[in-house]
Amino acid sequence: MGTTTVELFGLARLRTGVRRVELPPGTLGQVLQELQRRLPALAGWCVQDGRLAPGFIVSVNRQYFTQDPQVELAPGDVVLLISADPGG
């Protein structure tokens, strides 16, 4: 079974010092919960209960943007976590 790659940009990368994390695939909400578990600096600030906090969005495979926690992510998908703040 492959992994889903989450790449952190902007404030999320600055806060964690992490550029990329490999996680088990699932829904975006499940992936965000695992991301929050592995990178506690994101908890409550960027990720809240498996959902993105206001001011954050993800790009899936550089094809579309979403905040929907029900989006299914497959092995090999790349999720870019981006701060929607100016200069993010």
DRENPA-3360 file (N, C-alpha, C; in nm, 2 decimals, always signed):
BEGIN
1 = MGTTTVEL = +0.08/-0.12/+0.00/+0.00/+0.00/+0.00/+0.09/+0.12/+0.00 ~ +0.06/+0.22/-0.09/+0.14/+0.34/-0.10/+0.10/+0.44/+0.00 ~ +0.16/+0.56/-0.01/+0.13/+0.67/+0.08/+0.08/+0.79/+0.01 ~ +0.02/+0.88/+0.08/-0.01/+1.01/+0.03/+0.09/+1.11/+0.09 ~ +0.14/+1.20/+0.00/+0.24/+1.29/+0.04/+0.18/+1.42/+0.08 ~ +0.21/+1.48/+0.19/+0.16/+1.61/+0.23/+0.28/+1.70/+0.23 ~ +0.28/+1.81/+0.15/+0.39/+1.90/+0.15/+0.34/+2.03/+0.21 ~ +0.42/+2.08/+0.31/+0.38/+2.20/+0.38/+0.45/+2.32/+0.32;
9 = FGLARLRT = +0.37/+2.43/+0.31/+0.42/+2.55/+0.25/+0.39/+2.67/+0.35 ~ +0.46/+2.78/+0.34/+0.43/+2.90/+0.41/+0.45/+2.88/+0.56 ~ +0.34/+2.93/+0.63/+0.34/+2.94/+0.78/+0.35/+2.80/+0.84 ~ +0.28/+2.70/+0.77/+0.29/+2.56/+0.83/+0.43/+2.51/+0.83 ~ +0.50/+2.53/+0.72/+0.64/+2.49/+0.71/+0.73/+2.56/+0.81 ~ +0.71/+2.69/+0.82/+0.79/+2.77/+0.92/+0.76/+2.73/+1.06 ~ +0.64/+2.70/+1.09/+0.61/+2.66/+1.23/+0.66/+2.52/+1.27 ~ +0.66/+2.43/+1.17/+0.70/+2.29/+1.20/+0.84/+2.26/+1.17;
17 = GVRRVELP = +0.90/+2.33/+1.07/+1.03/+2.30/+1.02/+1.03/+2.18/+0.93 ~ +0.91/+2.14/+0.89/+0.90/+2.01/+0.81/+0.85/+2.05/+0.67 ~ +0.91/+1.99/+0.57/+0.88/+2.02/+0.43/+0.78/+1.92/+0.38 ~ +0.79/+1.79/+0.41/+0.71/+1.69/+0.35/+0.69/+1.57/+0.45 ~ +0.57/+1.52/+0.45/+0.53/+1.40/+0.54/+0.46/+1.30/+0.45 ~ +0.50/+1.17/+0.47/+0.43/+1.06/+0.40/+0.33/+1.00/+0.50 ~ +0.20/+0.99/+0.45/+0.10/+0.95/+0.54/+0.01/+0.84/+0.47 ~ -0.06/+0.76/+0.55/-0.15/+0.66/+0.48/-0.26/+0.73/+0.41;
25 = PGTLGQVL = -0.30/+0.68/+0.30/-0.41/+0.75/+0.23/-0.55/+0.73/+0.30 ~ -0.64/+0.81/+0.27/-0.78/+0.80/+0.33/-0.85/+0.93/+0.29 ~ -0.95/+0.97/+0.37/-1.01/+1.10/+0.34/-0.92/+1.21/+0.38 ~ -0.94/+1.33/+0.33/-0.86/+1.44/+0.37/-0.87/+1.46/+0.52 ~ -0.99/+1.44/+0.58/-1.00/+1.45/+0.72/-0.91/+1.35/+0.80 ~ -0.91/+1.23/+0.75/-0.82/+1.13/+0.81/-0.68/+1.16/+0.80 ~ -0.64/+1.21/+0.68/-0.50/+1.25/+0.66/-0.46/+1.37/+0.75 ~ -0.55/+1.46/+0.76/-0.53/+1.58/+0.85/-0.52/+1.54/+1.00;
33 = QELQRRLP = -0.60/+1.44/+1.04/-0.59/+1.40/+1.18/-0.45/+1.33/+1.20 ~ -0.40/+1.25/+1.11/-0.27/+1.19/+1.12/-0.16/+1.29/+1.12 ~ -0.18/+1.39/+1.03/-0.08/+1.50/+1.02/-0.07/+1.58/+1.16 ~ -0.19/+1.60/+1.21/-0.19/+1.67/+1.34/-0.13/+1.59/+1.45 ~ -0.15/+1.46/+1.45/-0.08/+1.37/+1.55/+0.07/+1.37/+1.53 ~ +0.12/+1.37/+1.41/+0.26/+1.36/+1.39/+0.33/+1.50/+1.40 ~ +0.26/+1.60/+1.38/+0.31/+1.74/+1.39/+0.22/+1.82/+1.48 ~ +0.24/+1.80/+1.61/+0.15/+1.87/+1.71/+0.15/+2.02/+1.70;
41 = ALAGWCVQ = +0.25/+2.08/+1.64/+0.25/+2.23/+1.63/+0.14/+2.28/+1.54 ~ +0.08/+2.19/+1.46/-0.03/+2.23/+1.37/-0.17/+2.22/+1.44 ~ -0.17/+2.15/+1.55/-0.30/+2.12/+1.62/-0.36/+2.25/+1.67 ~ -0.49/+2.27/+1.64/-0.56/+2.38/+1.68/-0.53/+2.51/+1.61 ~ -0.42/+2.52/+1.54/-0.38/+2.64/+1.47/-0.41/+2.62/+1.32 ~ -0.37/+2.51/+1.26/-0.39/+2.48/+1.12/-0.49/+2.38/+1.10 ~ -0.49/+2.28/+1.18/-0.58/+2.16/+1.17/-0.66/+2.15/+1.30 ~ -0.79/+2.14/+1.29/-0.88/+2.14/+1.41/-0.97/+2.02/+1.39;
49 = DGRLAPGF = -0.95/+1.91/+1.46/-1.04/+1.80/+1.46/-1.06/+1.74/+1.32 ~ -0.95/+1.73/+1.25/-0.96/+1.67/+1.11/-1.01/+1.76/+1.01 ~ -1.01/+1.89/+1.04/-1.06/+1.99/+0.94/-0.95/+2.10/+0.93 ~ -0.94/+2.17/+0.82/-0.85/+2.28/+0.81/-0.91/+2.40/+0.88 ~ -0.83/+2.47/+0.95/-0.87/+2.59/+1.02/-0.89/+2.70/+0.91 ~ -0.97/+2.80/+0.94/-0.98/+2.92/+0.85/-0.84/+2.97/+0.81 ~ -0.82/+3.01/+0.69/-0.69/+3.06/+0.64/-0.60/+2.96/+0.58 ~ -0.65/+2.83/+0.58/-0.57/+2.73/+0.52/-0.65/+2.65/+0.41;
57 = IVSVNRQY = -0.58/+2.60/+0.31/-0.64/+2.53/+0.20/-0.54/+2.43/+0.15 ~ -0.59/+2.32/+0.09/-0.50/+2.23/+0.02/-0.53/+2.22/-0.13 ~ -0.42/+2.19/-0.20/-0.43/+2.16/-0.34/-0.40/+2.01/-0.35 ~ -0.48/+1.94/-0.43/-0.47/+1.80/-0.45/-0.41/+1.78/-0.59 ~ -0.29/+1.72/-0.59/-0.22/+1.69/-0.72/-0.21/+1.81/-0.81 ~ -0.21/+1.93/-0.75/-0.20/+2.05/-0.82/-0.31/+2.07/-0.93 ~ -0.43/+2.00/-0.90/-0.54/+2.00/-0.99/-0.66/+2.08/-0.94 ~ -0.68/+2.08/-0.81/-0.79/+2.16/-0.75/-0.76/+2.19/-0.61;
65 = FTQDPQVE = -0.83/+2.29/-0.56/-0.82/+2.33/-0.42/-0.94/+2.29/-0.34 ~ -0.92/+2.25/-0.22/-1.04/+2.21/-0.14/-1.01/+2.22/+0.01 ~ -1.12/+2.23/+0.09/-1.11/+2.22/+0.23/-1.20/+2.11/+0.28 ~ -1.26/+2.03/+0.19/-1.36/+1.93/+0.22/-1.30/+1.81/+0.28 ~ -1.33/+1.78/+0.41/-1.26/+1.66/+0.48/-1.31/+1.53/+0.42 ~ -1.41/+1.52/+0.34/-1.46/+1.40/+0.28/-1.39/+1.36/+0.15 ~ -1.31/+1.45/+0.09/-1.23/+1.41/-0.03/-1.15/+1.29/-0.01 ~ -1.16/+1.19/-0.10/-1.08/+1.07/-0.09/-0.94/+1.10/-0.15;
73 = LAPGDVVL = -0.84/+1.06/-0.08/-0.70/+1.07/-0.12/-0.64/+0.93/-0.15 ~ -0.58/+0.91/-0.26/-0.53/+0.77/-0.30/-0.38/+0.77/-0.28 ~ -0.33/+0.64/-0.28/-0.18/+0.63/-0.27/-0.12/+0.70/-0.39 ~ -0.02/+0.78/-0.37/+0.05/+0.85/-0.48/+0.00/+1.00/-0.49 ~ -0.11/+1.03/-0.42/-0.16/+1.17/-0.43/-0.06/+1.26/-0.35 ~ -0.05/+1.38/-0.40/+0.03/+1.48/-0.34/-0.07/+1.60/-0.29 ~ -0.06/+1.63/-0.17/-0.15/+1.73/-0.11/-0.06/+1.85/-0.07 ~ -0.08/+1.97/-0.12/+0.00/+2.08/-0.08/-0.08/+2.16/+0.03;
81 = LISADPGG = -0.03/+2.17/+0.15/-0.10/+2.25/+0.25/-0.05/+2.39/+0.25 ~ -0.14/+2.48/+0.22/-0.10/+2.62/+0.19/-0.18/+2.72/+0.29 ~ -0.11/+2.81/+0.34/-0.17/+2.92/+0.41/-0.23/+3.02/+0.31 ~ -0.36/+3.05/+0.33/-0.42/+3.15/+0.25/-0.40/+3.29/+0.29 ~ -0.31/+3.31/+0.39/-0.28/+3.45/+0.43/-0.19/+3.52/+0.33 ~ -0.20/+3.65/+0.32/-0.11/+3.72/+0.23/+0.04/+3.68/+0.26 ~ +0.12/+3.65/+0.16/+0.26/+3.62/+0.18/+0.27/+3.48/+0.23 ~ +0.16/+3.40/+0.24/+0.15/+3.26/+0.29/+0.24/+3.16/+0.23;
% end
